[in-house]
């Protein structure tokens, strides 16, 4: 159990500050990871679309020659 001076009681609620800090820290890490993952996903989709358009364009130009 936590040390009493690290807890605050408000009515029937008891706040445990070390636990609150850990939850906030983990939430921030997960939020940052999600944003990073979304950025990487967006970049990969752009690269794949560029490759697909290149292949389609190459095939179309070869067909007309």
Z-matrix of the N, CA and C atoms (Angstrom, degrees):
N
C 1 1.443
C 2 1.522 1 109.02
N 3 1.302 2 115.95 1 156.75
C 4 1.458 3 123.57 2 -176.38
C 5 1.529 4 111.04 3 -77.69
N 6 1.327 5 116.04 4 156.13
C 7 1.457 6 120.18 5 176.35
C 8 1.527 7 109.82 6 -66.49
N 9 1.330 8 118.42 7 141.77
C 10 1.470 9 121.28 8 -175.50
C 11 1.532 10 113.71 9 -59.23
N 12 1.323 11 118.76 10 -31.62
C 13 1.462 12 119.37 11 -177.52
C 14 1.532 13 112.24 12 -75.90
N 15 1.322 14 117.72 13 -6.61
C 16 1.461 15 121.42 14 177.90
C 17 1.520 16 111.48 15 -99.48
N 18 1.315 17 116.48 16 8.28
C 19 1.454 18 121.44 17 178.74
C 20 1.523 19 109.22 18 -122.21
N 21 1.329 20 115.19 19 148.35
C 22 1.453 21 120.76 20 176.45
C 23 1.509 22 107.98 21 -128.80
N 24 1.322 23 116.41 22 133.70
C 25 1.448 24 120.34 23 179.16
C 26 1.521 25 109.05 24 -106.07
N 27 1.341 26 115.65 25 126.64
C 28 1.461 27 122.70 26 176.45
C 29 1.522 28 106.34 27 -123.52
N 30 1.295 29 116.56 28 104.21
C 31 1.465 30 120.88 29 -176.29
C 32 1.515 31 109.23 30 64.01
N 33 1.324 32 116.27 31 -123.25
C 34 1.461 33 120.44 32 -179.95
C 35 1.527 34 111.35 33 -91.90
N 36 1.347 35 117.63 34 -5.30
C 37 1.455 36 121.67 35 -178.85
C 38 1.519 37 111.14 36 -91.95
N 39 1.320 38 116.19 37 143.00
C 40 1.458 39 122.28 38 174.65
C 41 1.519 40 107.86 39 -122.06
N 42 1.336 41 116.06 40 122.46
C 43 1.454 42 121.54 41 179.12
C 44 1.515 43 109.52 42 -98.58
N 45 1.304 44 116.03 43 127.42
C 46 1.458 45 123.36 44 178.47
C 47 1.528 46 107.31 45 -106.39
N 48 1.337 47 117.44 46 104.23
C 49 1.459 48 121.98 47 -172.32
C 50 1.527 49 114.57 48 -64.66
N 51 1.325 50 120.96 49 -40.27
C 52 1.475 51 118.49 50 175.64
C 53 1.530 52 112.21 51 -61.16
N 54 1.320 53 117.28 52 -40.74
C 55 1.469 54 120.35 53 178.67
C 56 1.522 55 110.18 54 -66.36
N 57 1.320 56 117.38 55 -40.61
C 58 1.452 57 121.78 56 178.28
C 59 1.527 58 110.50 57 -62.58
N 60 1.317 59 116.57 58 -42.03
C 61 1.462 60 121.11 59 178.36
C 62 1.518 61 112.13 60 -63.04
N 63 1.317 62 117.18 61 -41.34
C 64 1.463 63 121.37 62 179.26
C 65 1.524 64 110.51 63 -64.89
N 66 1.323 65 116.70 64 -43.00
C 67 1.465 66 120.48 65 179.96
C 68 1.525 67 110.44 66 -64.86
N 69 1.322 68 117.85 67 -43.00
C 70 1.465 69 121.06 68 178.86
C 71 1.522 70 110.08 69 -64.52
N 72 1.310 71 118.05 70 -43.84
C 73 1.462 72 121.71 71 179.83
C 74 1.526 73 111.43 72 -61.89
N 75 1.311 74 117.41 73 -46.42
C 76 1.465 75 120.78 74 178.61
C 77 1.528 76 111.36 75 -64.46
N 78 1.327 77 117.43 76 -37.29
C 79 1.461 78 120.80 77 177.57
C 80 1.519 79 110.98 78 -63.83
N 81 1.334 80 117.44 79 -42.04
C 82 1.459 81 120.76 80 178.82
C 83 1.525 82 111.52 81 -65.28
N 84 1.330 83 116.74 82 -40.41
C 85 1.468 84 120.30 83 178.31
C 86 1.527 85 110.33 84 -63.62
N 87 1.322 86 117.21 85 -44.57
C 88 1.462 87 120.55 86 179.24
C 89 1.524 88 111.32 87 -65.24
N 90 1.338 89 117.36 88 -38.90
C 91 1.455 90 120.67 89 179.05
C 92 1.525 91 110.22 90 -64.76
N 93 1.319 92 117.25 91 -42.27
C 94 1.456 93 121.37 92 178.84
C 95 1.527 94 110.36 93 -64.45
N 96 1.300 95 117.20 94 -41.35
C 97 1.467 96 121.31 95 179.29
C 98 1.520 97 111.06 96 -64.75
N 99 1.321 98 117.19 97 -37.60
C 100 1.456 99 121.00 98 179.00
C 101 1.514 100 110.87 99 -65.47
N 102 1.336 101 116.57 100 -43.12
C 103 1.465 102 120.23 101 178.12
C 104 1.528 103 110.32 102 -63.53
N 105 1.312 104 116.78 103 -43.13
C 106 1.465 105 120.11 104 178.60
C 107 1.516 106 111.66 105 -63.25
N 108 1.305 107 116.21 106 -40.92
C 109 1.454 108 120.67 107 178.77
C 110 1.527 109 110.46 108 -65.07
N 111 1.310 110 117.71 109 -40.20
C 112 1.457 111 121.11 110 178.76
C 113 1.524 112 110.74 111 -64.44
N 114 1.325 113 117.45 112 -38.57
C 115 1.463 114 121.27 113 178.33
C 116 1.531 115 110.85 114 -65.22
N 117 1.313 116 116.62 115 -45.90
C 118 1.468 117 120.88 116 178.18
C 119 1.523 118 110.04 117 -62.34
N 120 1.318 119 117.54 118 -40.94
C 121 1.456 120 121.39 119 179.20
C 122 1.527 121 110.65 120 -63.02
N 123 1.320 122 117.77 121 -42.58
C 124 1.464 123 121.71 122 178.49
C 125 1.517 124 111.40 123 -62.94
N 126 1.314 125 117.05 124 -42.92
C 127 1.466 126 121.18 125 178.90
C 128 1.522 127 110.53 126 -63.77
N 129 1.326 128 117.37 127 -43.18
C 130 1.461 129 120.63 128 179.99
C 131 1.528 130 111.64 129 -64.16
N 132 1.326 131 117.36 130 -39.61
C 133 1.463 132 120.63 131 178.14
C 134 1.527 133 109.61 132 -64.02
N 135 1.326 134 117.68 133 -42.06
C 136 1.466 135 120.80 134 178.71
C 137 1.529 136 111.20 135 -62.66
N 138 1.323 137 116.94 136 -42.49
C 139 1.474 138 120.61 137 178.90
C 140 1.531 139 110.26 138 -64.57
N 141 1.316 140 117.31 139 -45.14
C 142 1.461 141 120.07 140 179.91
C 143 1.522 142 111.96 141 -63.94
N 144 1.330 143 117.97 142 -40.00
C 145 1.456 144 120.38 143 176.80
C 146 1.521 145 111.11 144 -63.90
N 147 1.335 146 117.10 145 -39.28
C 148 1.461 147 120.62 146 178.09
C 149 1.528 148 110.29 147 -63.10
N 150 1.318 149 117.68 148 -41.67
C 151 1.465 150 121.17 149 179.07
C 152 1.528 151 110.52 150 -64.95
N 153 1.323 152 116.46 151 -44.26
C 154 1.470 153 120.26 152 179.86
C 155 1.524 154 110.49 153 -62.49
N 156 1.333 155 117.51 154 -45.41
C 157 1.463 156 120.64 155 178.89
C 158 1.518 157 111.38 156 -64.02
N 159 1.332 158 117.60 157 -36.45
C 160 1.461 159 121.14 158 176.83
C 161 1.527 160 111.06 159 -63.39
N 162 1.324 161 116.66 160 -44.51
C 163 1.470 162 120.78 161 -179.96
C 164 1.526 163 110.41 162 -65.17
N 165 1.323 164 116.90 163 -43.11
C 166 1.468 165 120.07 164 178.32
C 167 1.526 166 110.19 165 -63.72
N 168 1.331 167 116.91 166 -44.44
C 169 1.458 168 120.48 167 179.09
C 170 1.510 169 112.24 168 -63.61
N 171 1.319 170 117.18 169 -40.85
C 172 1.474 171 120.49 170 178.40
C 173 1.522 172 110.67 171 -64.64
N 174 1.304 173 117.32 172 -41.38
C 175 1.458 174 120.84 173 178.58
C 176 1.518 175 112.00 174 -66.15
N 177 1.318 176 117.06 175 -39.02
C 178 1.462 177 120.46 176 -179.72
C 179 1.522 178 110.81 177 -68.76
N 180 1.326 179 118.11 178 -39.63
C 181 1.455 180 120.77 179 -179.06
C 182 1.526 181 110.47 180 -71.81
N 183 1.283 182 118.93 181 -33.74
C 184 1.470 183 122.36 182 179.48
C 185 1.524 184 110.36 183 -70.57
N 186 1.314 185 116.19 184 -34.35
C 187 1.457 186 121.33 185 -178.26
C 188 1.519 187 110.89 186 -68.29
N 189 1.326 188 117.72 187 -34.70
C 190 1.465 189 120.27 188 -177.50
C 191 1.517 190 112.45 189 -79.01
N 192 1.308 191 119.31 190 -17.79
C 193 1.490 192 121.19 191 -178.71
C 194 1.479 193 111.95 192 -84.80
